């Protein structure tokens, strides 16, 4: 019978395996934290963009005494390039192209009538439609195609956290893993 020496066996020791598992755990933790930081940054960017759009609407109204898109003069904000005029009724409709007027007034970058994109690939626009749970219509900033988790986080941080009440609202309940078609900030 041949005696087997434990010193000659090849393989990993428990300490080596433990070190490798710790390193793998740290790498996975770093990746998950990085993804979380990216999502938080995108949410903050959406809020910043909505605040910027709100400021642009207020600046336009201050300068021209009319809402962007709802203006009823071909010379406001400029005679050149304005494709539509509104009816000056205080209601911004999608057909009145608020983004175009904000751009022509130098308050929003880009050209044309198409609203700018938001950080999630949807749009960021100004219009007037009914908000969930209300028959009333309001002028508001509308972000489309927002992940429900992001909408919930923003609503909870800046409003009441309830999807269909307050000044920040979603078009549907904030169900995990879903996309909110229209996420709105009511202009005050």
TIGU-307684 format. One record per residue (C-alpha): residue in three letters; x, y, z. Coordinates in steps of 0.001 Angstrom, whole numbers, plus 524288, in hexadecimal, padded with zeros to 5 digits. Layout:
<nodes>
alaXYZ;...
</nodes>
This chain:
<nodes>
unk800008000080000;unk8056F80CE97FBCA;unk804CA8182380543;unk7FEFD824B07FF91;unk805A58311B80395;unk7FCAF83CB5805AC;unk8079A8461680244;unk807FC841A57F421;unk7F980843777F10F;unk7F5D984E6F7E802;unk7EA25857597E984;unk7E5A6863547F0B7;unk7E5BE864E67FF40;unk7D9C1869AE8066C;unk7E08A8769B808C8;unk7E31C8787E7FA3F;unk7D4FD8754E7F6E5;unk7D02B87EA380168;unk7D8B58899E7FC1C;unk7D388887727EE48;unk7C5728878C7F333;unk7C7C48943C7FA97;unk7CD8989A817EE61;unk7C1F2895F37E61F;unk7B89689B3F7F068;unk7BF5D8A8727F055;unk7BEC88A92A7E183;unk7B0418A5E17E135;unk7AD9F8AFC47EBF9;unk7B4FB8BA3A7E473;unk7AD648B7917D7FB;unk7A04B8B80D7DF15;unk7A3FB8C4AA7E612;unk7A8488CA897D924;unk79B438C7257D2E6;unk794258CD417DE5F;unk79C2D8D9AC7DD16;unk7991C8DA7D7CE86;unk78A7B8D9107D113;unk78AFA8E3887DBA8;unk792398ECBA7D287;unk788208EA9D7C7CB;unk77D108ED9B7D13F;unk783CF8FA017D5DD;unk786088FDFF7C7BE;unk777868FC427C4D3;unk773EC9051F7D04A;unk77E0290F217CBFB;unk778D690EF97BE04;unk76AB89106D7C2B8;unk76ED191BD77CB65;unk775C3921E97BFC0;unk769AA920607B74E;unk7615C9267F7C208;unk76AC5932027C2E4;unk76A58933967B41D;unk75B6C934017B424;unk75B6393E1B7BF18;unk765BA946607B836;unk75DFF945D37AB72;unk7518A949DA7B272;unk758AE954D27B964;unk75EB8959E37ACCF;unk752D6958D27A3C4;unk7474A958AC7AD56;unk742B394C327A6A6;unk7457993DC37A839;unk74E739372D79E56;unk7466D9310779384;unk73A37937FB7981C;unk73F12944F4792CB;unk735EE94A98788A5;unk73F3D952BA780A3;unk7482F94EA7775AE;unk752169587F77ACC;unk753379525D78859;unk75D7F94DF378AD6;unk7621E950C377D16;unk75C0E9521476FB3;unk76616949137697F;unk7641193A9F76B70;unk757DD93A20773F4;unk74F8E92F8C76DA7;unk7435A93158775FC;unk73C8393B0E77E90;unk733A393814789D8;unk726E993E0D78E0B;unk72BB7944E179A7E;unk721F393DB47A316;unk72BBC939C47AD90;unk72BC892B8F7A925;unk737E6925C37A2AA;unk733E091AC379983;unk73CF1911557928C;unk73906917897859B;unk73DDA924CD78A3A;unk74C199202378B07;unk7512C926807976D;unk75ECB920E479519;unk75FD99283F78839;unk75C779354678E92;unk76604932C5799AD;unk770A792FF478FAD;unk76D8493BF47877C;unk76E379443B793CA;unk77BAA93E85796CD;unk776E8937CB7A329;unk77871929C679E65;unk7832D923FB79604;unk780BF91DC3788C6;unk777869210077DB2;unk76A1491CFC77925;unk75D68918C077F57;unk761B390B93784D2;unk7631E90BDE793A8;unk77091908AA79917;unk773D38FAEB79DA0;unk774808F7A07AC02;unk77F328EF517B207;unk777018E2E57B097;unk774D38E46A7A1E6;unk767198EA107A2AA;unk763D88F8697A0E6;unk763009041F7A9E5;unk7584490D6B7A5CD;unk74E8F917977AA6E;unk7400A9157C7A852;unk732B3915F47AE84;unk72AB6909C67B10D;unk723409041A7BC5C;unk72B628FE717C736;unk727C28F1187CCE9;unk71C8C8F1977D693;unk718118FF217D24B;unk70ED39045D7C809;unk71689911177C80F;unk7213C913BB7BE4C;unk72E0391A407C1CB;unk739C991F5E7BA7C;unk744DC916487BE17;unk75219910DD7BACF;unk750789030F7B584;unk75B598F8F47B53B;unk7580E8EC907ADBB;unk75CFB8DE9B7AF7A;unk7622B8DF9F7BD67;unk765308D3437C563;unk75B698D1D27D081;unk766228D0D47DAC6;unk76BCB8DDDF7D663;unk75E558E4367D5F8;unk75B748DF377E3B6;unk7686B8E43A7E8D0;unk7668F8F1D17E2E7;unk7585F8F2C07E740;unk75BFC8EE9E7F513;unk767628F8087F5F6;unk760D6904277F038;unk7524F901E97F290;unk749948F8677F9EC;unk74DDA8EB797F3C1;unk740228E8177EF28;unk73F3F8E5C37E086;unk732248EC967DE40;unk732598F82E7E7A6;unk73AAA904357E9E5;unk7427890C9D7E098;unk74AAD9013A7DBA9;unk742E88F5E27D62E;unk744118E9BF7CDE6;unk73A578E4DD7C3E6;unk739DC8D7B07CAF2;unk73D5D8D1C17D80A;unk74BDA8D0567DAD2;unk74C8E8C1937D917;unk75A548BC097D9AD;unk75FF58B89E7CC72;unk756288C0B87C494;unk757898CD097BC95;unk74F768D9277BF96;unk74A868DE4A7B285;unk748B18EC527B745;unk74F208F1DC7C363;unk74AF68FFE37C5F3;unk74EC290BEF7CDBA;unk7432F915497CEB9;unk7477F9233D7CBFA;unk7437E92BEA7D743;
</nodes>
